[in-house]
Amino acid sequence: MTLPSIDLDYLQLFLVGLLNTPSPTGFTDAAIKFTEETLAKFPNIKLSRTRKGALLVALPGKQHDAPRALTSHVDTLGAMVKEIKPNGRMRLTQLGGFSWNSVEGEGCTIFTSDDRKYRGSILIDKASVHVYGRQADLKREDETMEIRLDEVATTHDQVRLLGIDVGDFVAFDPRTEVINNFVRSRHLDDKASVACLIAAAKALADAGLQPEQDTYMLISNFEEVGHGAAAGIPDEVTELVVVDMAAIGDGQTSDEFHASLCVKDTGGPYHHGLSQHLRQLADANQIPYKVDIYPHYGSDGEAFWSAGGNVAVALIGPGVDASHHYERTHLDALDATTRWVLAYLLSE
């Protein structure tokens, strides 16, 4: 099998654009639209939205007897306003699982229900060492973290007059940079994998190729809270490949330069037969990859299985350092992942 060439410049351009489109879980319409408008430029692709607001992409294949699916998610970590304090600062509730210290000092944007936007910073509520001394070493948790709003609003009522209220969404600044083929940014989980799916679809379109089987891509929008692909995968699908980031750290084989095959995570093992098929495709196409187990990890594949999905599920993705923190990957890992997706799409 000869794989079509991948436009890595296009992949990078799309990824940077998507990373700079805020999409905390529950507030993903702009990122879904960005992805949808990109895919609409490719021929022979059908696009639709699920009732939950996810994007379903249909690619007609040469054969129609065993449809396949892939999924990546566009939703990211974030927060919502939980309380407006008497001093005009705001307490938050988390969207997704992360440590508060990983976003301390980060800039953020608050989106109001009437489409206004305000800027602020995430800080511990006793941030000044010159005032609080060692109290600045307090545990970072919901009760001690707050938003300092960049507005003249030092009371509860002044903040409310700006249109800010409980339930407003908060997006963390991604701070995206591409340096020496490294991409460092918040929210590479899982926008890096979405970019790989888009680049694979473009490579097929540029080469005038079709997948071997009818194929769906679900760009899900509730993965970080555990139910993204619980619905939205069409009933006729016979197997599902999840494309999500590979976790890097002590005891892991994954790194920033390879794609990885996850054979087990918190929810247990993935489907051995489908995982073996993906290994064979990588070997046959000289795609560099690692095999790994992620100790604190869940995916849309498990959400699909837990909701009654009765097909084989496997998981691949690019290595991402410092997951759920200020993340980084390398274009080599994105290239390898995209090639692996193409090998799967074109395989019998």
Short mmCIF file of the C-alpha atoms (twelve columns), coordinates in Angstrom:
data_MODEL
# 
_entry.id   MODEL 
# 
loop_
_atom_site.group_PDB 
_atom_site.id 
_atom_site.type_symbol 
_atom_site.label_atom_id 
_atom_site.label_alt_id 
_atom_site.label_comp_id 
_atom_site.label_asym_id 
_atom_site.label_seq_id 
_atom_site.Cartn_x 
_atom_site.Cartn_y 
_atom_site.Cartn_z 
_atom_site.pdbx_PDB_model_num 
ATOM 1   C CA . MET A 1   0.000   0.000  0.000  1 
ATOM 2   C CA . THR A 2   1.325   3.437  -0.944 1 
ATOM 3   C CA . LEU A 3   -0.083  6.116  1.311  1 
ATOM 4   C CA . PRO A 4   -0.977  9.523  -0.159 1 
ATOM 5   C CA . SER A 5   1.209   12.456 0.855  1 
ATOM 6   C CA . ILE A 6   0.230   14.563 3.850  1 
ATOM 7   C CA . ASP A 7   0.226   18.345 3.767  1 
ATOM 8   C CA . LEU A 8   1.899   19.017 7.124  1 
ATOM 9   C CA . ASP A 9   1.775   22.784 6.625  1 
ATOM 10  C CA . TYR A 10  -1.989  22.510 6.262  1 
ATOM 11  C CA . LEU A 11  -2.215  20.261 9.331  1 
ATOM 12  C CA . GLN A 12  -0.259  22.798 11.374 1 
ATOM 13  C CA . LEU A 13  -2.300  25.742 10.104 1 
ATOM 14  C CA . PHE A 14  -5.581  24.017 10.928 1 
ATOM 15  C CA . LEU A 15  -4.314  22.922 14.345 1 
ATOM 16  C CA . VAL A 16  -3.207  26.421 15.336 1 
ATOM 17  C CA . GLY A 17  -6.568  27.816 14.233 1 
ATOM 18  C CA . LEU A 18  -8.470  25.187 16.193 1 
ATOM 19  C CA . LEU A 19  -6.323  25.639 19.304 1 
ATOM 20  C CA . ASN A 20  -7.087  29.350 19.201 1 
ATOM 21  C CA . THR A 21  -10.838 28.665 19.024 1 
ATOM 22  C CA . PRO A 22  -12.096 28.363 22.633 1 
ATOM 23  C CA . SER A 23  -14.108 25.200 23.280 1 
ATOM 24  C CA . PRO A 24  -14.408 24.123 26.912 1 
ATOM 25  C CA . THR A 25  -16.789 21.207 27.287 1 
ATOM 26  C CA . GLY A 26  -20.362 22.449 26.838 1 
ATOM 27  C CA . PHE A 27  -19.248 25.494 24.833 1 
ATOM 28  C CA . THR A 28  -17.942 23.922 21.640 1 
ATOM 29  C CA . ASP A 29  -20.082 25.372 18.848 1 
ATOM 30  C CA . ALA A 30  -17.337 27.650 17.507 1 
ATOM 31  C CA . ALA A 31  -14.793 24.819 17.296 1 
ATOM 32  C CA . ILE A 32  -17.321 22.453 15.726 1 
ATOM 33  C CA . LYS A 33  -18.163 25.144 13.167 1 
ATOM 34  C CA . PHE A 34  -14.467 25.771 12.452 1 
ATOM 35  C CA . THR A 35  -13.957 22.053 11.784 1 
ATOM 36  C CA . GLU A 36  -17.176 21.770 9.775  1 
ATOM 37  C CA . GLU A 37  -16.296 24.704 7.503  1 
ATOM 38  C CA . THR A 38  -12.871 23.183 6.867  1 
ATOM 39  C CA . LEU A 39  -14.263 19.781 5.910  1 
ATOM 40  C CA . ALA A 40  -16.972 21.340 3.725  1 
ATOM 41  C CA . LYS A 41  -14.234 22.344 1.263  1 
ATOM 42  C CA . PHE A 42  -13.410 18.693 0.490  1 
ATOM 43  C CA . PRO A 43  -15.433 16.793 -2.155 1 
ATOM 44  C CA . ASN A 44  -17.679 13.782 -1.515 1 
ATOM 45  C CA . ILE A 45  -18.013 14.380 2.224  1 
ATOM 46  C CA . LYS A 46  -21.369 14.572 3.983  1 
ATOM 47  C CA . LEU A 47  -21.615 16.576 7.190  1 
ATOM 48  C CA . SER A 48  -24.286 16.594 9.863  1 
ATOM 49  C CA . ARG A 49  -24.709 17.508 13.522 1 
ATOM 50  C CA . THR A 50  -25.866 15.139 16.219 1 
ATOM 51  C CA . ARG A 51  -28.531 16.216 18.694 1 
ATOM 52  C CA . LYS A 52  -25.744 16.783 21.234 1 
ATOM 53  C CA . GLY A 53  -23.989 19.116 18.820 1 
ATOM 54  C CA . ALA A 54  -21.153 16.823 17.729 1 
ATOM 55  C CA . LEU A 55  -20.045 16.761 14.086 1 
ATOM 56  C CA . LEU A 56  -20.607 13.567 12.099 1 
ATOM 57  C CA . VAL A 57  -18.523 13.229 8.937  1 
ATOM 58  C CA . ALA A 58  -19.414 10.588 6.328  1 
ATOM 59  C CA . LEU A 59  -16.819 9.483  3.767  1 
ATOM 60  C CA . PRO A 60  -18.206 7.126  1.100  1 
ATOM 61  C CA . GLY A 61  -16.041 4.056  0.575  1 
ATOM 62  C CA . LYS A 62  -15.440 1.518  -2.144 1 
ATOM 63  C CA . GLN A 63  -17.333 -1.076 -0.127 1 
ATOM 64  C CA . HIS A 64  -20.420 -0.744 2.030  1 
ATOM 65  C CA . ASP A 65  -20.684 -4.055 3.894  1 
ATOM 66  C CA . ALA A 66  -18.602 -3.202 6.997  1 
ATOM 67  C CA . PRO A 67  -18.687 0.535  7.768  1 
ATOM 68  C CA . ARG A 68  -16.006 1.871  10.085 1 
ATOM 69  C CA . ALA A 69  -15.707 4.875  12.364 1 
ATOM 70  C CA . LEU A 70  -13.030 7.043  13.911 1 
ATOM 71  C CA . THR A 71  -13.523 9.612  16.619 1 
ATOM 72  C CA . SER A 72  -11.632 12.531 18.149 1 
ATOM 73  C CA . HIS A 73  -12.922 15.248 20.442 1 
ATOM 74  C CA . VAL A 74  -12.870 19.009 20.111 1 
ATOM 75  C CA . ASP A 75  -13.943 19.838 23.674 1 
ATOM 76  C CA . THR A 76  -11.263 20.824 26.159 1 
ATOM 77  C CA . LEU A 77  -10.672 21.445 29.816 1 
ATOM 78  C CA . GLY A 78  -12.170 24.656 31.152 1 
ATOM 79  C CA . ALA A 79  -14.400 26.027 33.888 1 
ATOM 80  C CA . MET A 80  -17.675 27.749 34.685 1 
ATOM 81  C CA . VAL A 81  -18.454 30.587 37.078 1 
ATOM 82  C CA . LYS A 82  -19.665 29.022 40.323 1 
ATOM 83  C CA . GLU A 83  -19.966 32.121 42.508 1 
ATOM 84  C CA . ILE A 84  -19.464 35.881 42.314 1 
ATOM 85  C CA . LYS A 85  -17.820 36.891 45.581 1 
ATOM 86  C CA . PRO A 86  -18.553 40.146 47.478 1 
ATOM 87  C CA . ASN A 87  -15.189 41.577 46.325 1 
ATOM 88  C CA . GLY A 88  -15.959 40.993 42.630 1 
ATOM 89  C CA . ARG A 89  -13.706 37.963 42.298 1 
ATOM 90  C CA . MET A 90  -15.262 34.737 40.996 1 
ATOM 91  C CA . ARG A 91  -15.021 31.163 42.196 1 
ATOM 92  C CA . LEU A 92  -15.046 28.421 39.552 1 
ATOM 93  C CA . THR A 93  -16.158 24.868 38.978 1 
ATOM 94  C CA . GLN A 94  -13.997 22.643 36.805 1 
ATOM 95  C CA . LEU A 95  -14.877 21.190 33.408 1 
ATOM 96  C CA . GLY A 96  -12.828 18.027 33.041 1 
ATOM 97  C CA . GLY A 97  -10.127 16.658 35.292 1 
ATOM 98  C CA . PHE A 98  -7.109  18.820 36.034 1 
ATOM 99  C CA . SER A 99  -5.096  20.188 38.936 1 
ATOM 100 C CA . TRP A 100 -5.720  23.825 39.794 1 
ATOM 101 C CA . ASN A 101 -1.974  24.485 39.968 1 
ATOM 102 C CA . SER A 102 -1.764  23.654 36.246 1 
ATOM 103 C CA . VAL A 103 -3.784  26.780 35.355 1 
ATOM 104 C CA . GLU A 104 -2.727  29.114 38.160 1 
ATOM 105 C CA . GLY A 105 -1.589  32.415 36.674 1 
ATOM 106 C CA . GLU A 106 -3.163  31.659 33.295 1 
ATOM 107 C CA . GLY A 107 -5.160  34.231 31.375 1 
ATOM 108 C CA . CYS A 108 -8.754  33.357 30.637 1 
ATOM 109 C CA . THR A 109 -11.892 34.565 28.881 1 
ATOM 110 C CA . ILE A 110 -15.365 34.620 30.424 1 
ATOM 111 C CA . PHE A 111 -18.247 34.197 27.964 1 
ATOM 112 C CA . THR A 112 -21.580 35.607 29.134 1 
ATOM 113 C CA . SER A 113 -25.018 34.336 28.160 1 
ATOM 114 C CA . ASP A 114 -25.611 37.478 26.072 1 
ATOM 115 C CA . ASP A 115 -22.429 36.923 24.015 1 
ATOM 116 C CA . ARG A 116 -20.161 39.386 25.798 1 
ATOM 117 C CA . LYS A 117 -16.552 38.456 26.571 1 
ATOM 118 C CA . TYR A 118 -14.334 39.551 29.435 1 
ATOM 119 C CA . ARG A 119 -10.695 38.885 30.233 1 
ATOM 120 C CA . GLY A 120 -9.213  37.829 33.540 1 
ATOM 121 C CA . SER A 121 -6.560  35.757 35.298 1 
ATOM 122 C CA . ILE A 122 -6.819  32.616 37.420 1 
ATOM 123 C CA . LEU A 123 -5.153  33.066 40.819 1 
ATOM 124 C CA . ILE A 124 -5.160  31.710 44.327 1 
ATOM 125 C CA . ASP A 125 -7.212  34.004 46.550 1 
ATOM 126 C CA . LYS A 126 -4.186  34.839 48.731 1 
ATOM 127 C CA . ALA A 127 -1.720  35.391 45.916 1 
ATOM 128 C CA . SER A 128 0.377   38.221 47.351 1 
ATOM 129 C CA . VAL A 129 3.337   36.822 49.275 1 
ATOM 130 C CA . HIS A 130 4.028   40.325 50.664 1 
ATOM 131 C CA . VAL A 131 0.610   40.355 52.317 1 
ATOM 132 C CA . TYR A 132 -0.145  36.725 53.121 1 
ATOM 133 C CA . GLY A 133 3.338   35.260 53.529 1 
ATOM 134 C CA . ARG A 134 3.235   31.484 53.745 1 
ATOM 135 C CA . GLN A 135 -0.542  31.514 53.298 1 
ATOM 136 C CA . ALA A 136 0.282   31.853 49.586 1 
ATOM 137 C CA . ASP A 137 1.291   28.182 49.834 1 
ATOM 138 C CA . LEU A 138 -2.335  27.188 50.477 1 
ATOM 139 C CA . LYS A 139 -3.678  24.105 48.756 1 
ATOM 140 C CA . ARG A 140 -4.980  24.858 45.273 1 
ATOM 141 C CA . GLU A 141 -8.639  23.749 45.229 1 
ATOM 142 C CA . ASP A 142 -12.101 25.017 44.292 1 
ATOM 143 C CA . GLU A 143 -12.430 27.060 47.484 1 
ATOM 144 C CA . THR A 144 -9.094  28.868 47.134 1 
ATOM 145 C CA . MET A 145 -8.945  29.628 43.400 1 
ATOM 146 C CA . GLU A 146 -10.591 32.625 41.744 1 
ATOM 147 C CA . ILE A 147 -10.723 34.827 38.657 1 
ATOM 148 C CA . ARG A 148 -9.344  38.339 38.905 1 
ATOM 149 C CA . LEU A 149 -11.408 40.244 36.345 1 
ATOM 150 C CA . ASP A 150 -9.735  42.895 34.151 1 
ATOM 151 C CA . GLU A 151 -12.582 45.351 34.670 1 
ATOM 152 C CA . VAL A 152 -13.358 48.064 37.222 1 
ATOM 153 C CA . ALA A 153 -15.637 45.777 39.183 1 
ATOM 154 C CA . THR A 154 -14.824 45.307 42.851 1 
ATOM 155 C CA . THR A 155 -18.248 44.254 44.140 1 
ATOM 156 C CA . HIS A 156 -20.725 41.509 43.378 1 
ATOM 157 C CA . ASP A 157 -23.207 43.991 41.922 1 
ATOM 158 C CA . GLN A 158 -20.628 45.638 39.641 1 
ATOM 159 C CA . VAL A 159 -19.740 42.254 38.158 1 
ATOM 160 C CA . ARG A 160 -23.412 41.435 37.641 1 
ATOM 161 C CA . LEU A 161 -23.900 44.753 35.811 1 
ATOM 162 C CA . LEU A 162 -21.326 43.536 33.265 1 
ATOM 163 C CA . GLY A 163 -23.676 40.654 32.440 1 
ATOM 164 C CA . ILE A 164 -21.538 38.021 34.167 1 
ATOM 165 C CA . ASP A 165 -23.471 35.376 36.076 1 
ATOM 166 C CA . VAL A 166 -23.205 31.915 37.574 1 
ATOM 167 C CA . GLY A 167 -22.924 29.332 34.800 1 
ATOM 168 C CA . ASP A 168 -20.900 31.456 32.391 1 
ATOM 169 C CA . PHE A 169 -18.178 29.498 30.613 1 
ATOM 170 C CA . VAL A 170 -14.479 30.166 31.165 1 
ATOM 171 C CA . ALA A 171 -11.812 29.263 28.589 1 
ATOM 172 C CA . PHE A 172 -8.121  29.085 29.459 1 
ATOM 173 C CA . ASP A 173 -5.668  30.797 27.112 1 
ATOM 174 C CA . PRO A 174 -4.001  28.153 24.912 1 
ATOM 175 C CA . ARG A 175 -0.730  30.109 24.423 1 
ATOM 176 C CA . THR A 176 -0.018  28.229 21.197 1 
ATOM 177 C CA . GLU A 177 3.480   28.366 19.701 1 
ATOM 178 C CA . VAL A 178 5.241   26.300 17.029 1 
ATOM 179 C CA . ILE A 179 8.987   26.153 17.658 1 
ATOM 180 C CA . ASN A 180 11.462  23.831 15.883 1 
ATOM 181 C CA . ASN A 181 8.537   21.599 14.824 1 
ATOM 182 C CA . PHE A 182 7.298   21.365 18.401 1 
ATOM 183 C CA . VAL A 183 3.741   22.509 19.043 1 
ATOM 184 C CA . ARG A 184 3.250   23.695 22.598 1 
ATOM 185 C CA . SER A 185 -0.165  24.722 23.751 1 
ATOM 186 C CA . ARG A 186 -2.970  23.953 26.098 1 
ATOM 187 C CA . HIS A 187 -5.667  21.699 24.651 1 
ATOM 188 C CA . LEU A 188 -3.567  19.520 22.333 1 
ATOM 189 C CA . ASP A 189 -5.819  16.967 24.017 1 
ATOM 190 C CA . ASP A 190 -7.531  16.361 21.719 1 
ATOM 191 C CA . LYS A 191 -7.300  19.049 19.054 1 
ATOM 192 C CA . ALA A 192 -4.028  17.545 17.834 1 
ATOM 193 C CA . SER A 193 -5.893  14.362 16.902 1 
ATOM 194 C CA . VAL A 194 -8.738  16.282 15.246 1 
ATOM 195 C CA . ALA A 195 -6.069  17.924 13.076 1 
ATOM 196 C CA . CYS A 196 -4.752  14.467 12.142 1 
ATOM 197 C CA . LEU A 197 -8.222  13.376 10.993 1 
ATOM 198 C CA . ILE A 198 -8.649  16.568 8.958  1 
ATOM 199 C CA . ALA A 199 -5.211  16.128 7.364  1 
ATOM 200 C CA . ALA A 200 -6.055  12.516 6.494  1 
ATOM 201 C CA . ALA A 201 -9.336  13.576 4.864  1 
ATOM 202 C CA . LYS A 202 -7.468  16.226 2.859  1 
ATOM 203 C CA . ALA A 203 -4.820  13.713 1.757  1 
ATOM 204 C CA . LEU A 204 -7.543  11.398 0.417  1 
ATOM 205 C CA . ALA A 205 -9.269  14.283 -1.368 1 
ATOM 206 C CA . ASP A 206 -6.019  15.559 -2.899 1 
ATOM 207 C CA . ALA A 207 -5.180  12.077 -4.176 1 
ATOM 208 C CA . GLY A 208 -8.701  11.362 -5.434 1 
ATOM 209 C CA . LEU A 209 -8.971  8.303  -3.181 1 
ATOM 210 C CA . GLN A 210 -11.813 6.743  -1.213 1 
ATOM 211 C CA . PRO A 211 -11.650 4.738  2.005  1 
ATOM 212 C CA . GLU A 212 -11.928 0.998  1.491  1 
ATOM 213 C CA . GLN A 213 -15.165 0.953  3.492  1 
ATOM 214 C CA . ASP A 214 -17.805 3.591  4.159  1 
ATOM 215 C CA . THR A 215 -16.318 5.535  7.046  1 
ATOM 216 C CA . TYR A 216 -17.631 7.941  9.652  1 
ATOM 217 C CA . MET A 217 -15.655 10.426 11.701 1 
ATOM 218 C CA . LEU A 218 -17.318 11.664 14.875 1 
ATOM 219 C CA . ILE A 219 -15.891 14.922 16.189 1 
ATOM 220 C CA . SER A 220 -17.275 14.660 19.688 1 
ATOM 221 C CA . ASN A 221 -17.895 17.493 22.114 1 
ATOM 222 C CA . PHE A 222 -18.355 16.005 25.603 1 
ATOM 223 C CA . GLU A 223 -15.373 13.658 25.944 1 
ATOM 224 C CA . GLU A 224 -13.726 15.471 28.849 1 
ATOM 225 C CA . VAL A 225 -16.757 14.804 31.042 1 
ATOM 226 C CA . GLY A 226 -17.106 11.165 30.022 1 
ATOM 227 C CA . HIS A 227 -20.018 10.831 27.598 1 
ATOM 228 C CA . GLY A 228 -18.850 12.256 24.267 1 
ATOM 229 C CA . ALA A 229 -19.236 9.220  22.001 1 
ATOM 230 C CA . ALA A 230 -21.858 7.511  24.155 1 
ATOM 231 C CA . ALA A 231 -24.163 8.576  21.314 1 
ATOM 232 C CA . GLY A 232 -23.528 9.605  17.735 1 
ATOM 233 C CA . ILE A 233 -21.753 6.582  16.235 1 
ATOM 234 C CA . PRO A 234 -24.090 5.191  13.537 1 
ATOM 235 C CA . ASP A 235 -25.618 1.777  14.249 1 
ATOM 236 C CA . GLU A 236 -24.175 0.176  11.094 1 
ATOM 237 C CA . VAL A 237 -20.567 0.735  12.197 1 
ATOM 238 C CA . THR A 238 -18.629 -2.512 12.702 1 
ATOM 239 C CA . GLU A 239 -15.504 -1.160 14.448 1 
ATOM 240 C CA . LEU A 240 -14.260 2.075  16.000 1 
ATOM 241 C CA . VAL A 241 -10.775 3.596  16.175 1 
ATOM 242 C CA . VAL A 242 -10.405 6.346  18.759 1 
ATOM 243 C CA . VAL A 243 -7.737  8.933  17.952 1 
ATOM 244 C CA . ASP A 244 -6.682  10.638 21.166 1 
ATOM 245 C CA . MET A 245 -3.428  11.800 22.711 1 
ATOM 246 C CA . ALA A 246 -0.831  9.405  24.094 1 
ATOM 247 C CA . ALA A 247 0.224   10.086 27.683 1 
ATOM 248 C CA . ILE A 248 3.928   10.602 28.407 1 
ATOM 249 C CA . GLY A 249 5.685   10.217 31.759 1 
ATOM 250 C CA . ASP A 250 7.612   7.893  34.043 1 
ATOM 251 C CA . GLY A 251 6.984   4.269  33.207 1 
ATOM 252 C CA . GLN A 252 5.504   5.087  29.795 1 
ATOM 253 C CA . THR A 253 6.913   4.081  26.407 1 
ATOM 254 C CA . SER A 254 5.204   6.961  24.552 1 
ATOM 255 C CA . ASP A 255 7.126   10.076 23.532 1 
ATOM 256 C CA . GLU A 256 6.503   13.281 21.575 1 
ATOM 257 C CA . PHE A 257 7.957   11.934 18.328 1 
ATOM 258 C CA . HIS A 258 5.828   8.822  17.806 1 
ATOM 259 C CA . ALA A 259 2.241   7.793  17.498 1 
ATOM 260 C CA . SER A 260 1.124   5.329  20.173 1 
ATOM 261 C CA . LEU A 261 -1.226  2.387  20.388 1 
ATOM 262 C CA . CYS A 262 -2.979  2.259  23.759 1 
ATOM 263 C CA . VAL A 263 -3.781  -1.336 24.651 1 
ATOM 264 C CA . LYS A 264 -5.219  -0.608 28.134 1 
ATOM 265 C CA . ASP A 265 -6.266  2.353  30.244 1 
ATOM 266 C CA . THR A 266 -8.337  2.913  33.388 1 
ATOM 267 C CA . GLY A 267 -11.336 1.189  31.822 1 
ATOM 268 C CA . GLY A 268 -9.423  -1.969 30.924 1 
ATOM 269 C CA . PRO A 269 -8.010  -3.440 27.718 1 
ATOM 270 C CA . TYR A 270 -9.013  -2.368 24.235 1 
ATOM 271 C CA . HIS A 271 -9.970  -4.916 21.565 1 
ATOM 272 C CA . HIS A 272 -6.957  -7.132 20.944 1 
ATOM 273 C CA . GLY A 273 -7.864  -8.109 17.382 1 
ATOM 274 C CA . LEU A 274 -8.350  -4.514 16.193 1 
ATOM 275 C CA . SER A 275 -5.206  -3.396 18.034 1 
ATOM 276 C CA . GLN A 276 -3.250  -6.152 16.291 1 
ATOM 277 C CA . HIS A 277 -4.626  -5.049 12.926 1 
ATOM 278 C CA . LEU A 278 -3.412  -1.511 13.605 1 
ATOM 279 C CA . ARG A 279 0.037   -2.816 14.603 1 
ATOM 280 C CA . GLN A 280 0.264   -4.749 11.369 1 
ATOM 281 C CA . LEU A 281 -0.731  -1.702 9.332  1 
ATOM 282 C CA . ALA A 282 1.912   0.421  11.058 1 
ATOM 283 C CA . ASP A 283 4.587   -2.208 10.497 1 
ATOM 284 C CA . ALA A 284 3.643   -2.693 6.845  1 
ATOM 285 C CA . ASN A 285 3.746   1.053  6.178  1 
ATOM 286 C CA . GLN A 286 6.863   1.779  8.261  1 
ATOM 287 C CA . ILE A 287 4.972   4.058  10.603 1 
ATOM 288 C CA . PRO A 288 6.959   4.624  13.828 1 
ATOM 289 C CA . TYR A 289 4.846   3.876  16.898 1 
ATOM 290 C CA . LYS A 290 4.913   2.866  20.531 1 
ATOM 291 C CA . VAL A 291 2.637   0.521  22.471 1 
ATOM 292 C CA . ASP A 292 1.557   1.791  25.852 1 
ATOM 293 C CA . ILE A 293 -0.796  1.563  28.830 1 
ATOM 294 C CA . TYR A 294 -2.240  4.743  30.372 1 
ATOM 295 C CA . PRO A 295 -2.894  4.440  34.149 1 
ATOM 296 C CA . HIS A 296 -5.224  7.470  34.575 1 
ATOM 297 C CA . TYR A 297 -7.095  7.808  31.289 1 
ATOM 298 C CA . GLY A 298 -10.486 7.312  29.697 1 
ATOM 299 C CA . SER A 299 -11.659 7.776  26.121 1 
ATOM 300 C CA . ASP A 300 -14.677 8.141  23.887 1 
ATOM 301 C CA . GLY A 301 -14.241 4.477  23.051 1 
ATOM 302 C CA . GLU A 302 -15.085 3.540  26.614 1 
ATOM 303 C CA . ALA A 303 -18.015 5.960  26.606 1 
ATOM 304 C CA . PHE A 304 -19.282 4.178  23.479 1 
ATOM 305 C CA . TRP A 305 -18.784 0.726  25.034 1 
ATOM 306 C CA . SER A 306 -20.431 1.787  28.315 1 
ATOM 307 C CA . ALA A 307 -23.464 3.023  26.366 1 
ATOM 308 C CA . GLY A 308 -23.837 -0.408 24.758 1 
ATOM 309 C CA . GLY A 309 -21.593 -0.132 21.709 1 
ATOM 310 C CA . ASN A 310 -21.146 -3.679 20.450 1 
ATOM 311 C CA . VAL A 311 -18.105 -3.394 18.189 1 
ATOM 312 C CA . ALA A 312 -14.318 -3.653 18.464 1 
ATOM 313 C CA . VAL A 313 -12.642 -0.481 19.745 1 
ATOM 314 C CA . ALA A 314 -8.952  0.483  19.603 1 
ATOM 315 C CA . LEU A 315 -7.063  3.681  20.406 1 
ATOM 316 C CA . ILE A 316 -4.128  5.431  18.727 1 
ATOM 317 C CA . GLY A 317 -2.788  8.967  18.933 1 
ATOM 318 C CA . PRO A 318 0.191   11.310 18.981 1 
ATOM 319 C CA . GLY A 319 2.443   11.484 22.026 1 
ATOM 320 C CA . VAL A 320 1.665   14.589 24.111 1 
ATOM 321 C CA . ASP A 321 3.861   15.700 26.990 1 
ATOM 322 C CA . ALA A 322 2.382   17.166 30.209 1 
ATOM 323 C CA . SER A 323 -1.190  16.063 29.495 1 
ATOM 324 C CA . HIS A 324 -3.898  18.280 31.051 1 
ATOM 325 C CA . HIS A 325 -1.215  20.879 31.754 1 
ATOM 326 C CA . TYR A 326 0.746   23.098 29.321 1 
ATOM 327 C CA . GLU A 327 1.120   20.410 26.672 1 
ATOM 328 C CA . ARG A 328 3.597   19.788 23.857 1 
ATOM 329 C CA . THR A 329 3.963   17.454 20.888 1 
ATOM 330 C CA . HIS A 330 6.099   17.271 17.755 1 
ATOM 331 C CA . LEU A 331 5.072   17.316 14.100 1 
ATOM 332 C CA . ASP A 332 6.679   13.869 13.727 1 
ATOM 333 C CA . ALA A 333 4.029   12.426 16.040 1 
ATOM 334 C CA . LEU A 334 1.250   14.197 14.153 1 
ATOM 335 C CA . ASP A 335 2.621   12.952 10.844 1 
ATOM 336 C CA . ALA A 336 2.869   9.363  12.106 1 
ATOM 337 C CA . THR A 337 -0.667  9.469  13.505 1 
ATOM 338 C CA . THR A 338 -2.090  10.860 10.264 1 
ATOM 339 C CA . ARG A 339 -0.283  8.195  8.218  1 
ATOM 340 C CA . TRP A 340 -1.677  5.539  10.556 1 
ATOM 341 C CA . VAL A 341 -5.200  6.882  10.065 1 
ATOM 342 C CA . LEU A 342 -4.688  6.787  6.295  1 
ATOM 343 C CA . ALA A 343 -3.373  3.232  6.432  1 
ATOM 344 C CA . TYR A 344 -6.487  2.218  8.355  1 
ATOM 345 C CA . LEU A 345 -8.860  4.044  5.994  1 
ATOM 346 C CA . LEU A 346 -7.328  2.381  2.949  1 
ATOM 347 C CA . SER A 347 -6.945  -1.115 4.431  1 
ATOM 348 C CA . GLU A 348 -9.146  -4.065 3.515  1 
# 
